[in-house]
Each structure stands twice: as C-alpha cells, then as structure tokens.
Amino acid sequence: MLPPFLTLSTAQKRARFSEISDLCEDHLSEAFNHVPNSPWSIDAAVSSKSRSRNRYLNVFPWDRTRVVLPTSGVGACDYINASLIKLSPEAQYIATQGPLTGTIHHFWAMCFDEALKLDAETIVIAMVTPLVEMGREKCAKYWPSQNHLNWDLSEALQRDRISPGDLTVTWLGEELHEDKFAVTSLLLRSGDVSKKVLHFYYEGWQDTKVPDAVEPLISLSEEILAVRAEHPSVVPIVHCSAGVGRTGTFIAIDYLRNFSDPFDRTSADPVLDLVKQMRSDRMMMVQTPHQYAFLYELLERMFRERV
C-alpha cells in the first residue's frame, strides 16, 4: 500500500506548493521591509556593491546562509550569489547561480576557499543547465577546454581584492558518461596548493521544467555519492542558471535517494518538509509546481522499487 503522501491528488500537491510559496513571500516581505534581526535579510545581495554580481533581479541568498568570499583588503566586496544548504550533517551542498562572465573568478575563488576550509582534496561541481537556452545565456562558460588548457585568474582576483591572489584553473581531461553527462577533470592551483575538480555537466534539462528522464540525474547522483564515499569532506557545488529550480530539484533527488529514508513514517509528507527546509537556506528552491510534483513521482518510483 502506498504511503498517504503518495496518494495526493494533483490539486493537493499544488495546494502544498502554494503553501510553501506563500511562506516564501512572507520571508521576502520581511527582507524588503528591512525587519530588524530578520533571518530572511538579503542586505548583502541588494547592496550597491553586489547588484551587478546577481544574474537575476529576484533571486538572492539569505544573509544568514550566504557563502562569503575571502577578501584581501579593507572595503572589498565578499559577495557571491551562493548559499550553504544544510540538510543533515552528511548532506550539505552549496547552491549557486550560474557564473556571469564577470564573476567567473569569484566562483573559482569560492571553490578553492571552501575546499581549504573543509580540508578537501577534491571539489565536485554539478552543473544542470545548458549554457544557452532559447538564444539566452543561462551560464557563462567558466571552465577551460582542450583548446585553451590553462586560465590564470590572478589579475581579476587582485583587482577585486579576493583571495587567493594567484589562482589558475587547468583542463586535464574530459569523458562523456553513458547517461549523457560530461565529466571534466580540472586542477585548481594557488601557489603550491592544488585541488582536483570534477565537473559534472548535464545539459538536457530545460529551465523551470522537469527533466525528460530521471535516469541521467540518478546516475549523476550516484557518481557524486561515489566521490563522497572516497572523500567524505566533499560538499558538492550545484548550480543551474538562477541556482534555485533545477538546482533545488537535483539536491532534493540526491538527498532523498542517498541521505534519508522518506518512508520511515516520521514525516507526514517528506517532500513538503524537505522543500521547506531547503527554502529556509535559499529562497525559491524547487521553483515550480511541476518540479515539486516531480519529487512525489520520484518517491513513488523509489517506493515501488523497494517493494
């Protein structure tokens, strides 16, 4: 017999998504009305120094959970549109927007700094958006290729007074996984410190939509889980374009499959609870009602596989 939350009608799922959306609107109202000591403050994101670093005008990290760039000078801007998502001690992620051309060096500085903090030798990036969609850029091409093996980001980092002041990213190789995502190996180096980067790139998922097939995303999740098993300190960096819709949905897939038991009956609705929890760390995670409903479909598949 299916758990009750898997018997919800389409209207009931939409009602629950509306409940989450209304709650998020309340949080945004607090943010834009500058309620003192609000946990939903977005002051860093909307400051005059930060605005040009946002891809969209309505997607920001909460101040409370934003990732802070390491700066090397007084008055330097430490802002990047990225949030730390803590679902459990074992299941943590960084959700971020797709880099802009002008924030590529910020992105790599974040990757390097987070690896240093975690004492992680490997950095995992999951990119779940094409670079261009319907003629519109969704993400800048922020990693080198076989035709241009090495990028030196030092000048841009020094200009913005972001540490480390010397940082290079080097292409090592690339292979296409049988489930149609690319895995590029890179090396991120500052001085005599280097970090290996595994860049997973799945471009077959349209903005605001649900994926055409879940198998590539399950396979991608399994590949990342295998890296985590070998390197437990890894915190995957996940992004799409805005860093909320496809990003939130993929993080939910990864968490539900690998880090939770959604059928243990301690939660009346694990999808509702999970999306609320993610949105407490970053606004708009799992952006559309279709993406929200897709998570119930995933759990029904998981339940039938288990039975």
WOHU-V392993 format. One record per residue. RES is the residue in one letter. SS is DSSP state (@ for helix, = for strand, . for the rest). OMEGA is omega in whole degrees, -180 to 180 (none if undefined). D_CENTER is the distance of its C-alpha to the mean C-alpha in Angstrom with 2 decimals. Layout:
BEGIN
res=RES ss=SS omega=OMEGA d_center=D_CENTER
res=RES ss=SS omega=OMEGA d_center=D_CENTER
END
This chain:
BEGIN
res=M ss=. omega=180 d_center=34.40
res=L ss=. omega=171 d_center=30.92
res=P ss=. omega=-176 d_center=29.37
res=P ss=@ omega=-177 d_center=29.97
res=F ss=@ omega=176 d_center=26.36
res=L ss=@ omega=176 d_center=26.49
res=T ss=@ omega=-180 d_center=29.62
res=L ss=. omega=176 d_center=28.23
res=S ss=. omega=177 d_center=29.34
res=T ss=@ omega=180 d_center=27.23
res=A ss=@ omega=180 d_center=28.59
res=Q ss=@ omega=177 d_center=27.68
res=K ss=@ omega=179 d_center=24.03
res=R ss=@ omega=179 d_center=23.98
res=A ss=@ omega=179 d_center=25.73
res=R ss=@ omega=176 d_center=23.16
res=F ss=@ omega=178 d_center=20.34
res=S ss=@ omega=177 d_center=22.66
res=E ss=@ omega=178 d_center=23.10
res=I ss=@ omega=-179 d_center=19.41
res=S ss=@ omega=178 d_center=19.41
res=D ss=@ omega=178 d_center=22.62
res=L ss=@ omega=179 d_center=21.26
res=C ss=@ omega=177 d_center=18.38
res=E ss=@ omega=176 d_center=21.16
res=D ss=@ omega=179 d_center=23.12
res=H ss=@ omega=180 d_center=20.40
res=L ss=@ omega=178 d_center=20.19
res=S ss=@ omega=175 d_center=23.98
res=E ss=@ omega=-177 d_center=24.12
res=A ss=@ omega=-175 d_center=21.77
res=F ss=@ omega=175 d_center=23.81
res=N ss=. omega=175 d_center=27.05
res=H ss=. omega=176 d_center=26.26
res=V ss=. omega=-177 d_center=27.30
res=P ss=. omega=176 d_center=28.22
res=N ss=. omega=179 d_center=26.06
res=S ss=. omega=175 d_center=23.62
res=P ss=. omega=-177 d_center=20.41
res=W ss=. omega=179 d_center=18.85
res=S ss=. omega=176 d_center=19.92
res=I ss=. omega=-174 d_center=18.02
res=D ss=@ omega=-178 d_center=20.81
res=A ss=@ omega=-175 d_center=18.93
res=A ss=@ omega=-174 d_center=16.86
res=V ss=@ omega=178 d_center=20.07
res=S ss=. omega=-177 d_center=22.43
res=S ss=. omega=180 d_center=24.40
res=K ss=. omega=-170 d_center=22.93
res=S ss=. omega=-168 d_center=19.30
res=R ss=@ omega=-177 d_center=19.72
res=S ss=@ omega=-180 d_center=19.83
res=R ss=@ omega=179 d_center=16.42
res=N ss=. omega=178 d_center=14.76
res=R ss=. omega=-178 d_center=14.29
res=Y ss=. omega=-175 d_center=15.35
res=L ss=. omega=-176 d_center=17.92
res=N ss=. omega=-179 d_center=16.56
res=V ss=. omega=-175 d_center=12.87
res=F ss=. omega=171 d_center=12.70
res=P ss=. omega=170 d_center=11.46
res=W ss=. omega=177 d_center=14.20
res=D ss=@ omega=-174 d_center=16.40
res=R ss=@ omega=-175 d_center=16.50
res=T ss=@ omega=-176 d_center=12.92
res=R ss== omega=173 d_center=12.04
res=V ss== omega=-177 d_center=11.68
res=V ss== omega=178 d_center=15.15
res=L ss=. omega=175 d_center=16.24
res=P ss=. omega=-179 d_center=19.44
res=T ss== omega=-175 d_center=22.32
res=S ss=. omega=179 d_center=25.78
res=G ss=. omega=180 d_center=27.98
res=V ss=. omega=178 d_center=29.14
res=G ss=. omega=178 d_center=27.57
res=A ss=. omega=-178 d_center=24.67
res=C ss=. omega=-178 d_center=21.49
res=D ss=. omega=-172 d_center=18.68
res=Y ss== omega=167 d_center=16.10
res=I ss== omega=-178 d_center=12.71
res=N ss== omega=-177 d_center=10.39
res=A ss== omega=-176 d_center=7.69
res=S ss== omega=173 d_center=7.81
res=L ss== omega=-179 d_center=8.63
res=I ss== omega=-179 d_center=8.34
res=K ss== omega=180 d_center=11.71
res=L ss=. omega=174 d_center=12.94
res=S ss=. omega=178 d_center=15.73
res=P ss=. omega=-179 d_center=17.02
res=E ss=. omega=-174 d_center=16.04
res=A ss=. omega=176 d_center=12.66
res=Q ss== omega=-176 d_center=10.30
res=Y ss== omega=164 d_center=6.69
res=I ss== omega=177 d_center=5.12
res=A ss== omega=-175 d_center=2.49
res=T ss== omega=175 d_center=4.67
res=Q ss=. omega=172 d_center=7.26
res=G ss=. omega=-176 d_center=9.08
res=P ss=. omega=168 d_center=11.70
res=L ss=. omega=177 d_center=15.10
res=T ss=@ omega=-177 d_center=18.21
res=G ss=@ omega=-180 d_center=19.06
res=T ss=@ omega=180 d_center=15.90
res=I ss=@ omega=-179 d_center=15.57
res=H ss=@ omega=175 d_center=17.45
res=H ss=@ omega=-179 d_center=15.34
res=F ss=@ omega=-178 d_center=12.20
res=W ss=@ omega=175 d_center=14.41
res=A ss=@ omega=176 d_center=16.08
res=M ss=@ omega=-179 d_center=12.97
res=C ss=@ omega=-178 d_center=12.34
res=F ss=@ omega=-178 d_center=16.06
res=D ss=@ omega=179 d_center=16.50
res=E ss=@ omega=177 d_center=13.95
res=A ss=@ omega=177 d_center=15.70
res=L ss=@ omega=-179 d_center=18.97
res=K ss=@ omega=-176 d_center=18.28
res=L ss=@ omega=-173 d_center=17.42
res=D ss=. omega=-179 d_center=20.25
res=A ss=. omega=179 d_center=18.11
res=E ss=. omega=-177 d_center=19.75
res=T ss== omega=176 d_center=16.90
res=I ss== omega=178 d_center=13.40
res=V ss== omega=177 d_center=11.07
res=I ss== omega=175 d_center=8.67
res=A ss== omega=-179 d_center=7.65
res=M ss== omega=-174 d_center=8.23
res=V ss=. omega=175 d_center=9.13
res=T ss=. omega=168 d_center=11.22
res=P ss=. omega=178 d_center=14.68
res=L ss=. omega=-179 d_center=15.62
res=V ss== omega=180 d_center=18.22
res=E ss== omega=-179 d_center=18.86
res=M ss=. omega=178 d_center=22.24
res=G ss=. omega=-177 d_center=23.20
res=R ss== omega=178 d_center=20.38
res=E ss== omega=176 d_center=17.90
res=K ss=. omega=180 d_center=14.27
res=C ss=. omega=174 d_center=13.15
res=A ss=. omega=175 d_center=15.59
res=K ss=. omega=-168 d_center=16.66
res=Y ss=. omega=179 d_center=15.46
res=W ss=. omega=-179 d_center=16.86
res=P ss=. omega=-178 d_center=20.58
res=S ss== omega=180 d_center=22.54
res=Q ss=. omega=-179 d_center=25.83
res=N ss=. omega=179 d_center=27.70
res=H ss== omega=-165 d_center=26.47
res=L ss=. omega=-169 d_center=25.64
res=N ss== omega=174 d_center=25.08
res=W ss== omega=176 d_center=23.41
res=D ss== omega=-176 d_center=24.68
res=L ss=. omega=-170 d_center=22.50
res=S ss=@ omega=-176 d_center=25.07
res=E ss=@ omega=-180 d_center=26.88
res=A ss=@ omega=179 d_center=23.92
res=L ss=@ omega=179 d_center=22.69
res=Q ss=@ omega=179 d_center=26.28
res=R ss=@ omega=-179 d_center=26.72
res=D ss=@ omega=180 d_center=23.86
res=R ss=. omega=178 d_center=24.95
res=I ss== omega=-180 d_center=21.67
res=S ss=. omega=-7 d_center=22.03
res=P ss=. omega=-177 d_center=22.69
res=G ss=. omega=177 d_center=25.22
res=D ss=. omega=-177 d_center=25.52
res=L ss=. omega=176 d_center=22.52
res=T ss== omega=174 d_center=22.68
res=V ss== omega=-172 d_center=20.42
res=T ss== omega=177 d_center=22.50
res=W ss== omega=179 d_center=22.20
res=L ss== omega=-178 d_center=23.67
res=G ss== omega=-178 d_center=23.46
res=E ss== omega=174 d_center=21.76
res=E ss== omega=179 d_center=22.41
res=L ss== omega=178 d_center=21.71
res=H ss=. omega=-178 d_center=20.93
res=E ss=. omega=177 d_center=23.29
res=D ss=. omega=167 d_center=20.59
res=K ss=. omega=164 d_center=19.92
res=F ss=. omega=-178 d_center=16.85
res=A ss== omega=175 d_center=17.50
res=V ss== omega=-180 d_center=17.06
res=T ss== omega=176 d_center=17.84
res=S ss== omega=-178 d_center=19.10
res=L ss== omega=174 d_center=19.07
res=L ss== omega=178 d_center=20.65
res=L ss== omega=-173 d_center=19.55
res=R ss== omega=170 d_center=22.73
res=S ss== omega=-176 d_center=24.22
res=G ss=. omega=179 d_center=27.88
res=D ss=. omega=178 d_center=28.61
res=V ss== omega=179 d_center=25.13
res=S ss== omega=178 d_center=22.93
res=K ss== omega=175 d_center=19.66
res=K ss== omega=179 d_center=19.00
res=V ss== omega=170 d_center=15.78
res=L ss== omega=-176 d_center=14.89
res=H ss== omega=179 d_center=12.99
res=F ss== omega=-173 d_center=12.45
res=Y ss== omega=176 d_center=12.80
res=Y ss=. omega=-174 d_center=13.40
res=E ss=. omega=-176 d_center=14.83
res=G ss=. omega=-177 d_center=16.73
res=W ss=. omega=-176 d_center=14.73
res=Q ss=. omega=-179 d_center=15.95
res=D ss=. omega=179 d_center=14.31
res=T ss=. omega=-176 d_center=14.85
res=K ss=. omega=168 d_center=16.44
res=V ss=. omega=-180 d_center=16.28
res=P ss=. omega=177 d_center=16.34
res=D ss=. omega=178 d_center=19.93
res=A ss=. omega=-178 d_center=19.86
res=V ss=. omega=-175 d_center=17.81
res=E ss=@ omega=179 d_center=19.37
res=P ss=@ omega=-179 d_center=17.22
res=L ss=@ omega=174 d_center=14.02
res=I ss=@ omega=178 d_center=16.09
res=S ss=@ omega=177 d_center=17.33
res=L ss=@ omega=177 d_center=14.00
res=S ss=@ omega=-180 d_center=13.11
res=E ss=@ omega=178 d_center=16.60
res=E ss=@ omega=180 d_center=16.33
res=I ss=@ omega=177 d_center=13.42
res=L ss=@ omega=179 d_center=15.52
res=A ss=@ omega=177 d_center=18.47
res=V ss=@ omega=179 d_center=16.98
res=R ss=@ omega=179 d_center=16.13
res=A ss=@ omega=-179 d_center=19.71
res=E ss=@ omega=-178 d_center=21.09
res=H ss=. omega=-173 d_center=18.96
res=P ss=. omega=-178 d_center=18.27
res=S ss=. omega=-178 d_center=16.87
res=V ss=. omega=170 d_center=13.77
res=V ss=. omega=-176 d_center=10.40
res=P ss== omega=174 d_center=7.87
res=I ss== omega=-173 d_center=5.43
res=V ss== omega=177 d_center=2.99
res=H ss== omega=168 d_center=4.02
res=C ss=. omega=176 d_center=7.10
res=S ss=. omega=177 d_center=9.65
res=A ss=. omega=-180 d_center=9.16
res=G ss=. omega=-180 d_center=5.48
res=V ss=. omega=-174 d_center=7.17
res=G ss=@ omega=178 d_center=9.38
res=R ss=@ omega=178 d_center=8.56
res=T ss=@ omega=-180 d_center=4.84
res=G ss=@ omega=-179 d_center=6.75
res=T ss=@ omega=179 d_center=9.51
res=F ss=@ omega=178 d_center=8.34
res=I ss=@ omega=178 d_center=7.25
res=A ss=@ omega=177 d_center=10.64
res=I ss=@ omega=-178 d_center=12.38
res=D ss=@ omega=-178 d_center=11.59
res=Y ss=@ omega=-177 d_center=12.67
res=L ss=@ omega=-178 d_center=15.64
res=R ss=@ omega=-167 d_center=16.92
res=N ss=@ omega=-171 d_center=16.67
res=F ss=. omega=-180 d_center=16.71
res=S ss=. omega=170 d_center=18.77
res=D ss=. omega=-175 d_center=22.01
res=P ss=. omega=-178 d_center=21.63
res=F ss=. omega=-178 d_center=25.36
res=D ss=. omega=174 d_center=26.80
res=R ss=. omega=174 d_center=28.08
res=T ss=. omega=179 d_center=27.00
res=S ss=. omega=178 d_center=24.83
res=A ss=. omega=180 d_center=26.47
res=D ss=. omega=-177 d_center=23.25
res=P ss=@ omega=178 d_center=20.20
res=V ss=@ omega=178 d_center=18.07
res=L ss=@ omega=-178 d_center=19.17
res=D ss=@ omega=-177 d_center=18.69
res=L ss=@ omega=-178 d_center=15.17
res=V ss=@ omega=175 d_center=13.93
res=K ss=@ omega=-179 d_center=16.00
res=Q ss=@ omega=179 d_center=14.56
res=M ss=@ omega=-179 d_center=10.90
res=R ss=@ omega=173 d_center=12.34
res=S ss=@ omega=178 d_center=14.28
res=D ss=@ omega=178 d_center=11.30
res=R ss=. omega=-177 d_center=9.68
res=M ss=. omega=169 d_center=11.89
res=M ss=. omega=179 d_center=12.00
res=M ss=. omega=-167 d_center=9.35
res=V ss=. omega=-161 d_center=11.09
res=Q ss=. omega=-172 d_center=12.86
res=T ss=. omega=177 d_center=16.13
res=P ss=@ omega=178 d_center=18.91
res=H ss=@ omega=177 d_center=18.82
res=Q ss=@ omega=178 d_center=15.29
res=Y ss=@ omega=180 d_center=16.48
res=A ss=@ omega=179 d_center=19.69
res=F ss=@ omega=-179 d_center=18.11
res=L ss=@ omega=174 d_center=16.88
res=Y ss=@ omega=178 d_center=20.59
res=E ss=@ omega=177 d_center=21.59
res=L ss=@ omega=-179 d_center=19.39
res=L ss=@ omega=176 d_center=21.04
res=E ss=@ omega=176 d_center=24.41
res=R ss=@ omega=179 d_center=24.02
res=M ss=@ omega=-179 d_center=23.11
res=F ss=@ omega=-179 d_center=26.08
res=R ss=@ omega=176 d_center=28.47
res=E ss=@ omega=-179 d_center=27.50
res=R ss=@ omega=179 d_center=28.22
res=V ss=. omega=none d_center=31.49
END
